[in-house]
Amino acid sequence: MKNGITYLRNRLTGNCEANYDCTEIYEVYFLVQVFDPSFAAQYLDATWVDKLSAIPALVELIPRLKYELPAYLTKCAGNAFDHTDVDTFTKGVLLFWANNGKEFPTWALAMRIVGAFTPSSAAAERVFSLLKLMWGDIQMSALADMIQASLMLKYNQRKMG
């Protein structure tokens, strides 16, 4: 267990081979915590907003994020989410944004951007593995919509009929 923790720490702090270095993505995921209203209420300030410029997709939004910061922080105050249960936490944060996002549209846009980030390529790799298992070389001439429908059913563990 100790070796695993050391390995992870080295990857997150850049003390490993370049192709295993996770410091950049770690910084991104550290910064996007501010889209959790309970975290934002405690830690978010204009300096943190400036740091969001480390995320290229948010650079142009920084001035508007700063302008809307007081409104966002006002709504964040008093929000607390159960961080021990992923489903409860996720539903709480998404409900917050659904109910309040119109009051600070730039923050809502930024939330949609960072919410679309994929933390790993595991889902894409799973799709390609399923394709390989489901379709042989002869079947690759099947229509794309048939392949897509079959793959979606299999990926989502649904059954026909």
KEKE-3310 file (N, C-alpha, C; in steps of 0.2 Angstrom, whole numbers, plus 5000, padded with zeros to 4 digits):
npx = (5004:5010:5019:5011:5005:5016:5020:5008:5009:5021:5017:5008:5015:5025:5037:5042:5043:5042:5031:5022:5018:5007:5004:4999:4985:4981:4982:4972:4960:4961:4958:4945:4937:4930:4918:4909:4897:4898:4912:4916:4910:4918:4932:4934:4940:4944:4958:4958:4950:4958:4968:4961:4964:4973:4967:4964:4952:4944:4950:4946:4935:4938:4937:4923:4919:4925:4917:4905:4907:4903:4889:4888:4895:4887:4875:4881:4884:4880:4877:4878:4885:4884:4899:4903:4895:4894:4883:4873:4880:4883:4870:4866:4875:4872:4859:4859:4866:4856:4846:4851:4860:4856:4857:4871:4877:4890:4898:4890:4891:4905:4905:4898:4908:4919:4913:4911:4923:4933:4939:4947:4953:4946:4932:4931:4941:4934:4923:4930:4935:4923:4918:4927:4925:4911:4910:4916:4928:4921:4908:4911:4907:4894:4880:4882:4873:4867:4878:4881:4869:4869:4881:4878:4867:4874:4884:4877:4872:4859:4846:4839:4822)
npy = (4994:5006:5008:5011:5023:5031:5030:5036:5049:5053:5054:5064:5075:5077:5070:5059:5049:5058:5054:5049:5059:5068:5081:5092:5089:5087:5099:5106:5099:5102:5116:5117:5114:5124:5125:5118:5123:5123:5122:5133:5143:5144:5145:5152:5166:5182:5180:5166:5164:5170:5161:5151:5153:5144:5134:5132:5133:5142:5154:5166:5169:5174:5188:5191:5181:5186:5198:5192:5186:5191:5188:5175:5170:5174:5166:5154:5154:5146:5134:5116:5101:5083:5076:5063:5054:5050:5050:5058:5070:5074:5075:5086:5096:5098:5101:5113:5121:5120:5127:5140:5144:5154:5166:5169:5169:5167:5160:5148:5144:5141:5131:5121:5119:5114:5103:5094:5089:5074:5063:5052:5040:5029:5026:5028:5018:5007:5006:5004:4991:4984:4985:4977:4965:4963:4964:4956:4955:4953:4958:4971:4978:4982:4993:5009:5014:5003:4997:5007:5007:4994:4994:5004:4999:4988:4994:5001:4991:4986:4976:4968:4966)
npz = (5000:5004:4994:4983:4987:4987:4973:4967:4973:4968:4954:4954:4958:4949:4950:4942:4927:4912:4904:4913:4921:4930:4934:4928:4924:4937:4943:4936:4940:4953:4953:4947:4958:4962:4957:4964:4974:4989:4991:4985:4992:5003:4999:4987:4978:4970:4966:4965:4954:4944:4943:4936:4923:4919:4913:4897:4890:4898:4898:4891:4898:4910:4914:4914:4923:4935:4936:4939:4951:4964:4964:4962:4973:4983:4981:4984:4997:5012:5006:5007:5004:5004:5003:5004:4998:4982:4972:4979:4981:4968:4962:4970:4967:4953:4954:4960:4950:4940:4946:4948:4939:4929:4935:4935:4922:4915:4924:4924:4911:4911:4920:4913:4903:4910:4916:4906:4904:4902:4914:4911:4898:4899:4896:4882:4878:4882:4873:4861:4864:4866:4853:4846:4851:4848:4834:4820:4807:4795:4797:4798:4787:4789:4791:4798:4807:4812:4818:4828:4835:4841:4848:4857:4865:4870:4877:4887:4894:4890:4885:4870:4865)
capx = (5000:5014:5022:5006:5004:5022:5019:5003:5012:5026:5014:5004:5020:5030:5043:5042:5045:5037:5024:5017:5017:5000:5004:4995:4978:4980:4980:4965:4955:4961:4955:4938:4933:4926:4911:4905:4896:4900:4919:4917:4908:4924:4938:4934:4941:4947:4964:4957:4947:4964:4971:4957:4967:4977:4962:4963:4945:4941:4954:4942:4929:4940:4935:4916:4919:4926:4912:4899:4909:4899:4883:4890:4897:4880:4871:4885:4884:4875:4876:4883:4884:4887:4904:4904:4891:4895:4877:4870:4884:4882:4864:4865:4878:4869:4853:4861:4867:4850:4841:4854:4864:4854:4859:4878:4878:4897:4899:4886:4895:4911:4903:4897:4914:4923:4909:4912:4930:4934:4945:4952:4951:4943:4926:4933:4944:4929:4919:4934:4935:4916:4917:4931:4921:4905:4910:4922:4930:4916:4903:4912:4903:4887:4878:4885:4868:4867:4884:4880:4863:4871:4886:4875:4864:4879:4888:4873:4869:4852:4844:4834:4816)
capy = (5000:5012:5009:5013:5030:5034:5031:5041:5056:5055:5056:5071:5080:5077:5066:5053:5049:5063:5051:5047:5065:5070:5087:5097:5088:5087:5106:5107:5096:5106:5122:5116:5113:5130:5124:5115:5129:5123:5123:5140:5148:5144:5146:5156:5173:5184:5177:5159:5165:5172:5154:5147:5154:5138:5130:5136:5135:5147:5161:5172:5170:5176:5195:5190:5177:5190:5202:5189:5183:5192:5185:5168:5168:5175:5160:5148:5154:5141:5127:5111:5095:5077:5074:5056:5050:5053:5052:5064:5076:5075:5078:5092:5102:5099:5105:5120:5125:5121:5132:5146:5146:5160:5172:5171:5164:5165:5154:5142:5142:5138:5124:5116:5117:5109:5097:5090:5086:5067:5062:5047:5038:5022:5025:5027:5012:5002:5006:5000:4984:4981:4984:4972:4959:4962:4964:4954:4959:4952:4962:4978:4982:4983:5000:5012:5015:4996:4996:5011:5005:4988:4996:5008:4994:4984:4998:5003:4985:4985:4970:4969:4962)
capz = (5000:5005:4987:4979:4989:4984:4966:4966:4975:4963:4948:4955:4960:4944:4952:4939:4920:4909:4901:4918:4925:4930:4938:4924:4925:4944:4944:4933:4944:4959:4952:4946:4964:4964:4954:4970:4978:4996:4991:4983:4998:5008:4996:4980:4978:4963:4965:4962:4947:4940:4942:4932:4917:4918:4909:4891:4888:4902:4898:4888:4902:4917:4916:4916:4929:4941:4937:4942:4957:4970:4964:4963:4980:4987:4981:4987:5005:5016:5003:5010:5000:5006:4999:5006:4993:4975:4969:4982:4980:4961:4961:4974:4963:4947:4955:4962:4944:4936:4949:4949:4934:4925:4938:4934:4916:4913:4928:4922:4905:4913:4923:4907:4900:4915:4917:4900:4904:4903:4918:4908:4892:4900:4892:4875:4877:4883:4867:4856:4866:4864:4845:4843:4853:4845:4827:4816:4800:4790:4799:4798:4781:4791:4791:4804:4812:4815:4823:4833:4840:4844:4853:4863:4869:4874:4882:4892:4897:4889:4881:4865:4866)
cpx = (5004:5017:5017:5005:5010:5022:5014:5006:5017:5023:5011:5009:5025:5036:5043:5043:5040:5031:5020:5016:5010:4999:4999:4987:4976:4978:4974:4960:4955:4957:4948:4934:4928:4919:4906:4904:4898:4908:4920:4915:4914:4930:4939:4935:4943:4953:4963:4954:4953:4967:4968:4960:4971:4973:4961:4956:4941:4945:4950:4937:4931:4937:4927:4915:4920:4920:4906:4901:4905:4892:4883:4891:4891:4876:4874:4884:4878:4874:4881:4880:4887:4892:4906:4900:4891:4888:4873:4874:4883:4876:4863:4869:4875:4862:4854:4862:4861:4846:4844:4858:4863:4856:4867:4879:4885:4899:4896:4889:4901:4910:4902:4903:4918:4919:4909:4919:4929:4940:4949:4949:4947:4937:4927:4936:4939:4925:4923:4934:4928:4916:4921:4928:4915:4905:4916:4923:4925:4910:4904:4909:4896:4886:4880:4879:4867:4872:4883:4875:4865:4876:4883:4871:4868:4882:4884:4869:4862:4851:4839:4828:4813)
cpy = (5006:5014:5013:5021:5034:5035:5036:5048:5058:5057:5063:5076:5081:5074:5059:5054:5054:5060:5049:5053:5067:5077:5092:5096:5088:5095:5108:5105:5099:5112:5122:5114:5118:5130:5120:5121:5129:5124:5131:5145:5149:5147:5151:5163:5175:5181:5170:5160:5166:5165:5150:5148:5149:5133:5134:5138:5140:5154:5167:5174:5174:5183:5195:5186:5181:5195:5199:5185:5184:5189:5178:5166:5169:5169:5154:5148:5150:5135:5122:5105:5089:5075:5066:5051:5053:5055:5058:5070:5078:5078:5085:5098:5103:5103:5112:5124:5125:5126:5139:5149:5152:5166:5174:5166:5163:5159:5148:5139:5138:5131:5119:5114:5112:5103:5092:5087:5078:5066:5056:5044:5031:5021:5024:5020:5006:5001:5002:4993:4981:4980:4978:4965:4957:4961:4961:4957:4959:4957:4970:4982:4983:4991:5003:5013:5008:4995:5000:5009:4999:4990:5000:5004:4990:4988:5000:4997:4984:4979:4971:4964:4961)
cpz = (5000:4998:4983:4980:4986:4977:4964:4967:4970:4956:4948:4957:4955:4945:4949:4931:4917:4907:4907:4923:4924:4934:4934:4925:4933:4946:4942:4938:4951:4959:4951:4952:4965:4961:4958:4974:4986:4996:4990:4988:5003:5005:4990:4982:4971:4961:4962:4955:4942:4938:4937:4924:4915:4913:4903:4889:4892:4902:4896:4893:4909:4919:4918:4922:4936:4942:4940:4948:4963:4970:4965:4970:4985:4987:4984:4994:5007:5012:5006:5006:5004:5002:5000:5001:4987:4972:4972:4981:4972:4959:4964:4970:4957:4948:4957:4955:4940:4939:4949:4944:4930:4928:4937:4928:4914:4918:4926:4915:4906:4916:4918:4904:4904:4916:4912:4900:4906:4908:4916:4902:4893:4896:4885:4873:4878:4877:4862:4858:4864:4856:4843:4845:4850:4837:4824:4810:4795:4791:4799:4792:4783:4791:4798:4809:4816:4820:4829:4838:4844:4850:4859:4867:4873:4879:4888:4896:4896:4884:4876:4867:4873)
residu = (MET:LYS:ASN:GLY:ILE:THR:TYR:LEU:ARG:ASN:ARG:LEU:THR:GLY:ASN:CYS:GLU:ALA:ASN:TYR:ASP:CYS:THR:GLU:ILE:TYR:GLU:VAL:TYR:PHE:LEU:VAL:GLN:VAL:PHE:ASP:PRO:SER:PHE:ALA:ALA:GLN:TYR:LEU:ASP:ALA:THR:TRP:VAL:ASP:LYS:LEU:SER:ALA:ILE:PRO:ALA:LEU:VAL:GLU:LEU:ILE:PRO:ARG:LEU:LYS:TYR:GLU:LEU:PRO:ALA:TYR:LEU:THR:LYS:CYS:ALA:GLY:ASN:ALA:PHE:ASP:HIS:THR:ASP:VAL:ASP:THR:PHE:THR:LYS:GLY:VAL:LEU:LEU:PHE:TRP:ALA:ASN:ASN:GLY:LYS:GLU:PHE:PRO:THR:TRP:ALA:LEU:ALA:MET:ARG:ILE:VAL:GLY:ALA:PHE:THR:PRO:SER:SER:ALA:ALA:ALA:GLU:ARG:VAL:PHE:SER:LEU:LEU:LYS:LEU:MET:TRP:GLY:ASP:ILE:GLN:MET:SER:ALA:LEU:ALA:ASP:MET:ILE:GLN:ALA:SER:LEU:MET:LEU:LYS:TYR:ASN:GLN:ARG:LYS:MET:GLY)
# end
